């Protein structure tokens, strides 16, 4: 419940002199904004106007500010810089309120100021606070003492803002005392966790057929998910018959034994929240299904080597991964993404079935769409014991189609059919359909022998890649238990890296024409 205003009521006639806009902004709800800002003490922020500077796209904002986040504050000039997009229009009052809360109460406790602002707004990411209350069981992943420390990049900011809102709902009458010394109040604060409803598992016939592609972020303001070029790249996918893409934000680990997952919050070149919302808007405008598919990048290693054995570290990793996955899940929920692959290629961690069932319960609280897990083809998918908690089985299907460069085509086709027979048994065993959340072949001479690897020291072979695509598409066509593909990969920018002619990318290669032939049917 939003408390009654404690500051001087703000009149509409005052607003234009206090909030100066770079254009008319007809989407700015001035009446609501006056109600929100009436909560703040006038003497703390009325001295000088705040300017809202709106930019037509991320590239323009970067050019002016050297910042690619969807909104940012220039405290020296009291300017809020924003990209004009659905998300910032939806959140405009929230963004203004959070800045004014900081002006009034300082920058020392950013989670407390943001939570107070959202309490006054009565919304967070445009959703009413009771909507967030229904997800409050997720607050069990947080530590209340972290409300007054510097936010870290391994903590879910959605959850900590939710926690701060709850804190202020219980202590709103003591604002000044709390900002002077929050410690005794935090010590006494106990979050309210609503009991989560039983998880809903979707029936097999509700899973769509994916004519999909893994849509990879190309680092850069003018080339990544936030760019205009990304929209053009998606448009080309639509033209070749693609009806689904996966978006692949990365989390990071410093080593295979680090019990934390660090994730992108504001690094300029990576898959930021604003970039993900922009990509979702673009895909939905084109009628394309979106799968949220977070990855983990490990320094100097493959994510499949992550192996947390110490019991204390394993508990910490579970909490950290759950925070990372629910962060991406909440983005997927708020952006209207239709499916989510909750993790992938973690064979040494997925043997702990009980842990993953707990993680899945958390993700179901954050995200209401269909979910799966991307099991590695080599040593994971057959050993997973939690497929029954998911909506469908998905595999990163880099199964070889050859033993040597001289393997005849008939033998490759037979190898593909033998894999399909095993997967049909798996589908029957779990009573779940199967899809490939990754499948692909490099366009090099060894592409059929080791599809997951790209070799620089071999000649290019576009025909071999095209043959592999055709073989897989023919093998699984019409299988009632099979729900489609996400081909690795197509980048958000039309990049041609060194060695592109031997890489897994299929853009502007014969394999693209094969895919178009099958996807256009």
C-alpha positions as CSV (number, residue, x, y, z in Angstrom):
1,X,0.0,0.0,0.0
2,X,1.4,3.4,-1.0
3,X,1.6,5.7,2.1
4,X,0.1,9.2,2.2
5,X,2.4,12.0,1.0
6,X,4.6,13.4,3.6
7,X,6.1,16.3,1.7
8,X,4.5,19.5,0.2
9,X,1.8,18.6,-2.3
10,X,3.1,19.3,-5.9
11,X,0.8,21.1,-8.3
12,X,0.7,20.6,-12.0
13,X,1.5,24.2,-12.5
14,X,4.8,23.7,-10.6
15,X,5.9,20.6,-12.5
16,X,7.1,22.2,-15.8
17,X,9.6,24.4,-13.9
18,X,10.9,21.5,-11.8
19,X,11.1,18.8,-14.5
20,X,12.3,20.1,-17.9
21,X,11.8,17.8,-20.9
22,X,13.7,17.8,-24.2
23,X,10.5,17.3,-26.1
24,X,6.7,17.2,-25.3
25,X,6.8,13.6,-24.0
26,X,3.0,13.0,-24.2
27,X,3.5,9.7,-22.5
28,X,4.7,11.4,-19.3
29,X,1.8,11.0,-16.8
30,X,2.2,14.4,-15.1
31,X,-0.7,14.0,-12.7
32,X,0.6,10.7,-11.4
33,X,4.1,12.2,-11.2
34,X,2.9,15.1,-9.1
35,X,1.3,12.6,-6.7
36,X,4.6,10.6,-6.4
37,X,6.8,13.6,-6.0
38,X,4.6,15.0,-3.3
39,X,6.1,12.4,-1.0
40,X,9.6,14.0,-1.1
41,X,10.6,17.0,1.0
42,X,10.5,20.0,-1.4
43,X,13.5,21.8,0.2
44,X,15.7,18.8,-0.8
45,X,15.2,19.0,-4.5
46,X,13.3,22.1,-5.6
47,X,16.3,24.4,-5.8
48,X,17.2,23.6,-9.4
49,X,15.2,21.9,-12.2
50,X,15.9,18.4,-13.4
51,X,16.2,17.9,-17.2
52,X,15.0,14.8,-19.0
53,X,17.0,14.3,-22.2
54,X,15.5,11.6,-24.5
55,X,17.4,10.0,-27.4
56,X,15.9,8.1,-30.3
57,X,18.1,5.0,-29.9
58,X,21.0,3.6,-27.9
59,X,23.6,4.7,-30.5
60,X,22.6,8.3,-30.1
61,X,22.7,8.1,-26.3
62,X,26.1,6.5,-26.5
63,X,27.4,9.3,-28.8
64,X,26.2,12.0,-26.3
65,X,27.0,10.4,-23.0
66,X,29.3,7.4,-23.6
67,X,26.8,5.3,-21.7
68,X,24.7,2.6,-23.3
69,X,22.3,1.8,-20.4
70,X,18.7,2.6,-21.2
71,X,18.8,5.5,-18.7
72,X,21.5,7.2,-16.7
73,X,21.9,10.1,-14.3
74,X,24.3,13.0,-14.8
75,X,24.4,14.3,-11.3
76,X,26.6,17.3,-12.2
77,X,24.0,18.8,-14.5
78,X,20.9,17.2,-12.8
79,X,20.0,15.5,-16.2
80,X,18.4,12.2,-16.7
81,X,19.4,10.7,-20.1
82,X,17.0,8.1,-21.6
83,X,16.7,6.0,-24.7
84,X,13.2,6.4,-26.1
85,X,11.8,2.8,-25.9
86,X,8.9,1.0,-24.5
87,X,10.7,0.2,-21.2
88,X,11.7,3.8,-20.4
89,X,8.3,5.1,-21.3
90,X,6.8,2.5,-19.0
91,X,9.2,3.3,-16.2
92,X,9.6,7.1,-16.6
93,X,7.9,8.1,-13.4
94,X,9.9,5.4,-11.5
95,X,13.2,6.6,-13.1
96,X,12.5,10.2,-12.0
97,X,11.4,9.2,-8.5
98,X,14.5,7.1,-7.9
99,X,16.7,10.1,-8.9
100,X,14.8,12.5,-6.6
101,X,15.0,10.0,-3.7
102,X,18.7,10.0,-4.2
103,X,18.8,13.9,-4.2
104,X,16.8,13.9,-1.0
105,X,18.5,11.1,1.0
106,X,21.9,10.7,-0.6
107,X,23.8,8.1,-2.6
108,X,25.1,6.0,0.3
109,X,22.3,3.5,0.4
110,X,21.1,3.1,-3.3
111,X,18.9,0.1,-2.6
112,X,17.0,1.9,0.1
113,X,16.5,5.0,-2.0
114,X,15.3,2.9,-5.0
115,X,13.0,0.9,-2.8
116,X,11.5,4.0,-1.3
117,X,10.9,5.5,-4.7
118,X,9.2,2.3,-5.9
119,X,7.0,2.4,-2.8
120,X,5.8,5.9,-3.7
121,X,5.3,4.9,-7.3
122,X,3.2,1.9,-6.3
123,X,4.9,0.0,-9.3
124,X,8.2,-1.5,-10.2
125,X,9.0,-2.0,-13.9
126,X,5.4,-0.9,-14.5
127,X,3.9,-3.8,-12.5
128,X,1.9,-3.0,-9.4
129,X,3.5,-3.9,-6.1
130,X,1.0,-6.7,-5.3
131,X,2.2,-8.4,-8.5
132,X,5.7,-8.4,-7.0
133,X,4.3,-9.5,-3.6
134,X,3.2,-12.8,-5.2
135,X,6.9,-13.5,-6.0
136,X,8.1,-12.6,-2.5
137,X,9.1,-16.2,-1.8
138,X,12.2,-15.4,-3.9
139,X,13.3,-13.0,-1.1
140,X,14.6,-16.1,0.6
141,X,17.6,-15.9,-1.8
142,X,18.5,-12.5,-0.4
143,X,20.4,-11.3,2.7
144,X,18.8,-8.4,4.4
145,X,22.1,-7.0,5.5
146,X,23.0,-6.4,1.9
147,X,20.3,-3.7,1.7
148,X,22.9,-1.2,3.1
149,X,26.0,-2.4,1.4
150,X,27.4,-1.7,-2.1
151,X,25.4,-3.8,-4.6
152,X,27.4,-6.6,-6.2
153,X,27.2,-8.1,-9.7
154,X,26.3,-11.5,-8.3
155,X,23.1,-10.3,-6.6
156,X,19.7,-10.1,-8.3
157,X,18.8,-6.3,-8.2
158,X,15.1,-7.1,-8.8
159,X,15.0,-9.1,-5.5
160,X,16.8,-6.4,-3.5
161,X,14.5,-3.7,-4.7
162,X,11.6,-5.9,-3.7
163,X,13.2,-6.4,-0.3
164,X,13.7,-2.7,0.1
165,X,10.1,-2.0,-0.7
166,X,9.0,-4.4,2.0
167,X,11.4,-2.8,4.4
168,X,9.9,0.6,3.8
169,X,6.3,-0.7,4.0
170,X,7.2,-1.6,7.6
171,X,9.3,1.5,8.5
172,X,8.1,4.3,6.4
173,X,7.4,6.5,9.4
174,X,11.1,6.6,10.3
175,X,12.8,7.7,7.1
176,X,15.2,10.2,8.5
177,X,16.3,8.0,11.4
178,X,16.9,5.1,9.0
179,X,19.0,7.1,6.6
180,X,21.0,8.5,9.6
181,X,21.6,5.0,11.0
182,X,19.9,2.0,9.2
183,X,21.7,-0.8,11.1
184,X,19.3,-1.3,14.1
185,X,16.3,-1.2,11.7
186,X,17.8,-3.7,9.3
187,X,18.6,-6.0,12.3
188,X,14.9,-6.1,13.4
189,X,13.5,-6.3,9.9
190,X,12.0,-9.7,8.9
191,X,10.8,-10.0,5.3
192,X,7.4,-11.5,4.6
193,X,7.6,-14.5,2.2
194,X,4.4,-15.5,0.6
195,X,4.0,-19.2,0.1
196,X,4.6,-20.0,-3.6
197,X,1.8,-21.8,-5.4
198,X,2.5,-25.3,-6.7
199,X,4.5,-25.3,-9.9
200,X,2.6,-25.6,-13.2
201,X,4.1,-28.0,-15.8
202,X,2.8,-27.4,-19.3
203,X,1.3,-30.4,-21.2
204,X,3.3,-31.7,-24.1
205,X,0.8,-30.5,-26.7
206,X,1.2,-26.9,-25.6
207,X,4.9,-26.8,-26.6
208,X,5.3,-25.0,-30.0
209,X,7.4,-26.2,-32.9
210,X,10.5,-24.0,-33.1
211,X,11.9,-23.0,-36.5
212,X,14.6,-21.3,-34.5
213,X,18.0,-19.7,-34.5
214,X,20.4,-18.8,-31.7
215,X,20.5,-15.1,-32.0
216,X,23.9,-14.1,-30.6
217,X,24.9,-10.6,-29.3
218,X,27.8,-9.0,-31.2
219,X,29.6,-6.8,-28.7
220,X,29.3,-3.2,-29.5
221,X,26.8,-0.3,-29.3
222,X,26.2,-0.3,-33.0
223,X,26.1,-4.1,-33.4
224,X,24.7,-5.7,-30.2
225,X,21.1,-6.4,-29.1
226,X,20.5,-2.7,-28.4
227,X,21.5,-1.6,-31.9
228,X,19.5,-0.7,-35.0
229,X,21.6,-3.3,-36.9
230,X,20.2,-6.0,-34.7
231,X,16.7,-5.3,-35.8
232,X,17.8,-5.5,-39.5
233,X,19.4,-8.8,-38.7
234,X,16.2,-10.2,-37.2
235,X,14.3,-9.0,-40.2
236,X,16.5,-11.2,-42.4
237,X,15.8,-14.2,-40.2
238,X,12.1,-13.6,-40.6
239,X,12.5,-13.6,-44.4
240,X,14.1,-17.0,-44.4
241,X,11.3,-18.5,-42.3
242,X,12.6,-18.3,-38.8
243,X,9.8,-18.0,-36.2
244,X,11.8,-18.3,-33.0
245,X,15.1,-17.0,-31.6
246,X,17.0,-17.5,-28.4
247,X,18.6,-14.5,-26.7
248,X,21.9,-15.4,-24.9
249,X,22.9,-13.1,-22.0
250,X,26.1,-14.3,-20.3
251,X,27.0,-14.7,-16.7
252,X,30.6,-15.0,-15.7
253,X,32.7,-17.2,-13.4
254,X,36.4,-16.5,-12.6
255,X,37.2,-20.2,-12.5
256,X,35.5,-23.6,-12.6
257,X,35.5,-23.8,-8.8
258,X,34.3,-20.2,-8.0
259,X,31.0,-20.6,-6.1
260,X,29.4,-17.5,-7.7
261,X,27.9,-16.4,-11.0
262,X,28.6,-12.8,-11.9
263,X,26.2,-11.2,-14.3
264,X,25.9,-8.2,-16.6
265,X,24.3,-5.2,-15.0
266,X,25.8,-2.1,-16.6
267,X,28.8,-3.1,-18.7
268,X,28.5,-1.1,-21.9
269,X,29.3,-3.7,-24.6
270,X,27.5,-6.7,-23.2
271,X,23.9,-8.0,-23.1
272,X,22.5,-5.4,-20.8
273,X,18.9,-5.4,-19.5
274,X,18.0,-2.6,-21.8
275,X,19.5,-4.4,-24.7
276,X,17.5,-7.5,-23.9
277,X,14.2,-5.5,-23.7
278,X,15.1,-3.8,-27.0
279,X,15.7,-7.2,-28.7
280,X,12.5,-8.5,-27.3
281,X,10.6,-5.5,-28.6
282,X,12.1,-6.0,-32.1
283,X,11.4,-9.7,-32.2
284,X,7.8,-9.2,-31.1
285,X,7.3,-6.5,-33.7
286,X,8.3,-9.1,-36.2
287,X,6.1,-11.9,-34.8
288,X,9.1,-13.9,-33.6
289,X,9.0,-16.2,-30.5
290,X,11.7,-15.5,-27.9
291,X,13.5,-18.0,-25.8
292,X,15.6,-16.5,-22.9
293,X,18.7,-18.7,-22.8
294,X,21.4,-17.5,-20.2
295,X,24.9,-18.9,-20.5
296,X,27.9,-18.9,-18.2
297,X,31.3,-17.9,-19.5
298,X,34.2,-19.3,-17.5
299,X,37.6,-17.6,-17.7
300,X,39.9,-20.0,-19.5
301,X,37.6,-23.0,-19.5
302,X,34.3,-24.4,-20.8
303,X,31.2,-24.0,-18.6
304,X,30.8,-27.8,-18.6
305,X,33.9,-28.0,-16.4
306,X,32.3,-26.1,-13.5
307,X,32.6,-28.5,-10.6
308,X,31.7,-27.2,-7.1
309,X,32.4,-30.1,-4.7
310,X,32.9,-28.4,-1.3
311,X,29.5,-28.6,0.5
312,X,29.6,-25.0,1.7
313,X,30.7,-23.7,-1.7
314,X,28.0,-25.8,-3.3
315,X,25.3,-24.1,-1.2
316,X,26.7,-20.7,-2.2
317,X,26.8,-21.6,-5.9
318,X,23.2,-22.8,-5.8
319,X,22.1,-19.5,-4.3
320,X,24.2,-17.5,-6.7
321,X,22.9,-19.4,-9.8
322,X,19.3,-19.1,-8.6
323,X,19.8,-15.3,-8.3
324,X,21.3,-15.2,-11.8
325,X,18.6,-17.4,-13.3
326,X,15.7,-15.6,-11.6
327,X,17.2,-12.3,-12.7
328,X,17.1,-13.5,-16.3
329,X,13.7,-15.1,-15.7
330,X,12.2,-11.8,-14.4
331,X,13.5,-10.0,-17.5
332,X,11.9,-12.7,-19.6
333,X,8.6,-12.3,-17.7
334,X,8.6,-8.6,-17.9
335,X,9.6,-8.5,-21.6
336,X,6.9,-11.1,-22.5
337,X,9.4,-13.7,-23.7
338,X,7.6,-16.9,-24.5
339,X,10.1,-19.6,-23.2
340,X,13.2,-19.9,-21.2
341,X,16.1,-22.4,-21.2
342,X,17.1,-22.1,-17.5
343,X,20.7,-23.3,-17.9
344,X,22.9,-25.4,-20.2
345,X,25.9,-27.6,-20.4
346,X,26.7,-28.0,-16.7
347,X,27.2,-31.8,-16.6
348,X,29.1,-31.9,-13.3
349,X,26.5,-29.8,-11.5
350,X,23.3,-31.4,-12.9
351,X,24.0,-34.7,-11.3
352,X,22.6,-33.1,-8.1
353,X,18.9,-33.5,-9.0
354,X,17.6,-32.2,-5.7
355,X,19.5,-28.9,-6.1
356,X,18.1,-28.4,-9.6
357,X,14.6,-29.1,-8.5
358,X,15.0,-26.3,-6.0
359,X,16.4,-24.0,-8.6
360,X,13.5,-24.8,-10.9
361,X,11.0,-24.0,-8.2
362,X,12.6,-20.6,-7.9
363,X,12.6,-20.0,-11.6
364,X,8.9,-20.9,-11.8
365,X,8.2,-18.2,-9.2
366,X,10.0,-15.6,-11.4
367,X,8.8,-16.8,-14.8
368,X,5.5,-18.2,-15.9
369,X,6.3,-19.4,-19.4
370,X,7.5,-22.8,-20.7
371,X,11.0,-23.8,-19.5
372,X,13.6,-26.3,-20.3
373,X,17.3,-27.1,-19.7
374,X,19.9,-27.5,-22.5
375,X,21.6,-30.8,-21.8
376,X,25.0,-31.4,-23.4
377,X,25.0,-34.1,-26.1
378,X,28.0,-35.9,-24.9
379,X,27.9,-36.6,-21.2
380,X,24.8,-34.9,-19.7
381,X,21.3,-35.2,-21.2
382,X,20.9,-39.0,-20.5
383,X,21.9,-38.5,-16.9
384,X,19.6,-35.6,-16.0
385,X,17.0,-36.6,-13.4
386,X,14.8,-33.5,-13.3
387,X,13.3,-33.6,-16.8
388,X,9.9,-34.2,-15.2
389,X,10.0,-30.8,-13.6
390,X,10.5,-29.1,-16.9
391,X,8.1,-28.6,-19.9
392,X,10.2,-30.3,-22.6
393,X,13.6,-31.9,-23.0
394,X,16.2,-29.9,-24.9
395,X,19.7,-30.9,-26.1
396,X,22.7,-29.1,-27.3
397,X,22.9,-31.6,-30.2
398,X,26.4,-31.5,-31.6
399,X,26.3,-35.2,-32.4
400,X,29.0,-36.2,-34.9
401,X,27.9,-37.2,-38.4
402,X,31.3,-38.7,-39.4
403,X,34.3,-40.5,-38.0
404,X,36.7,-39.3,-40.7
405,X,36.7,-36.7,-43.5
406,X,36.1,-39.6,-45.9
407,X,32.9,-40.9,-44.2
408,X,30.4,-41.5,-47.0
409,X,27.1,-39.5,-47.0
410,X,25.0,-42.7,-46.4
411,X,27.0,-43.4,-43.2
412,X,26.4,-39.9,-42.0
413,X,22.6,-40.2,-42.6
414,X,22.6,-43.5,-40.7
415,X,24.5,-41.9,-37.7
416,X,21.8,-39.2,-37.6
417,X,19.0,-41.7,-37.6
418,X,20.6,-43.8,-34.8
419,X,20.7,-40.7,-32.6
420,X,17.1,-39.9,-33.4
421,X,16.1,-43.4,-32.4
422,X,17.8,-42.9,-29.0
423,X,16.0,-39.6,-28.5
424,X,12.6,-41.1,-29.3
425,X,13.2,-43.5,-26.5
426,X,14.2,-40.7,-24.1
427,X,11.0,-38.8,-25.1
428,X,8.9,-41.8,-24.4
429,X,10.6,-42.5,-21.1
430,X,9.9,-39.0,-19.7
431,X,6.7,-38.4,-21.7
432,X,8.2,-35.1,-22.8
433,X,8.8,-33.7,-26.3
434,X,12.4,-33.0,-27.4
435,X,13.9,-30.0,-29.1
436,X,17.4,-28.9,-30.0
437,X,18.2,-25.6,-28.2
438,X,21.5,-25.7,-30.0
439,X,22.5,-27.6,-33.1
440,X,25.0,-26.6,-35.7
441,X,28.0,-27.5,-37.8
442,X,31.1,-25.4,-38.8
443,X,31.8,-24.9,-42.4
444,X,35.2,-26.6,-42.3
445,X,36.5,-29.9,-43.5
446,X,36.2,-31.5,-40.0
447,X,32.7,-30.0,-39.4
448,X,30.9,-33.4,-39.4
449,X,33.5,-35.1,-37.2
450,X,33.4,-32.6,-34.3
451,X,30.5,-30.2,-34.8
452,X,31.1,-28.3,-31.6
453,X,34.6,-27.2,-32.6
454,X,35.9,-24.7,-35.0
455,X,39.3,-25.4,-36.5
456,X,41.5,-22.8,-38.2
457,X,44.0,-25.2,-39.7
458,X,41.5,-26.9,-42.1
459,X,40.1,-25.8,-45.4
460,X,36.6,-24.3,-45.6
461,X,33.9,-26.6,-46.9
462,X,30.5,-24.9,-47.3
463,X,29.0,-27.9,-49.0
464,X,29.7,-30.2,-46.0
465,X,28.0,-27.7,-43.7
466,X,24.9,-27.6,-46.0
467,X,24.8,-31.4,-46.2
468,X,24.8,-31.6,-42.4
469,X,21.9,-29.1,-42.2
470,X,19.9,-31.1,-44.7
471,X,20.7,-34.4,-43.0
472,X,19.4,-33.2,-39.6
473,X,16.4,-31.4,-41.0
474,X,15.4,-34.5,-43.0
475,X,16.0,-36.9,-40.1
476,X,13.7,-35.1,-37.7
477,X,11.0,-33.9,-40.1
478,X,7.6,-35.2,-39.1
479,X,8.7,-36.8,-35.9
480,X,5.7,-36.3,-33.5
481,X,7.9,-36.2,-30.4
482,X,10.3,-33.6,-31.9
483,X,9.7,-29.8,-31.4
484,X,12.3,-28.1,-33.5
485,X,15.7,-26.4,-33.6
486,X,17.7,-23.4,-32.6
487,X,20.7,-23.4,-35.0
488,X,24.0,-22.0,-33.7
489,X,24.4,-19.3,-34.7
490,X,23.3,-16.0,-36.3
491,X,24.8,-12.8,-34.9
492,X,23.0,-9.5,-34.2
493,X,25.4,-7.8,-36.6
494,X,26.6,-9.0,-40.0
495,X,30.1,-9.6,-38.8
496,X,32.7,-11.5,-40.7
497,X,35.4,-12.5,-38.2
498,X,38.8,-13.9,-39.3
499,X,38.1,-17.5,-40.2
500,X,34.4,-16.8,-40.7
501,X,34.5,-19.2,-43.7
502,X,35.2,-22.1,-41.3
503,X,32.9,-21.1,-38.4
504,X,29.6,-22.3,-37.2
505,X,27.8,-19.2,-38.5
506,X,25.7,-20.1,-41.5
507,X,24.8,-16.6,-42.6
508,X,25.3,-16.1,-46.4
509,X,26.5,-19.7,-46.8
510,X,24.7,-22.5,-48.6
511,X,23.4,-23.8,-45.3
512,X,21.3,-20.7,-45.0
513,X,19.5,-21.6,-48.2
514,X,18.9,-25.1,-46.9
515,X,17.4,-23.8,-43.7
516,X,15.2,-21.4,-45.7
517,X,14.0,-24.3,-47.8
518,X,12.9,-26.3,-44.8
519,X,11.7,-23.4,-42.6
520,X,9.5,-22.0,-45.5
521,X,7.5,-25.2,-45.8
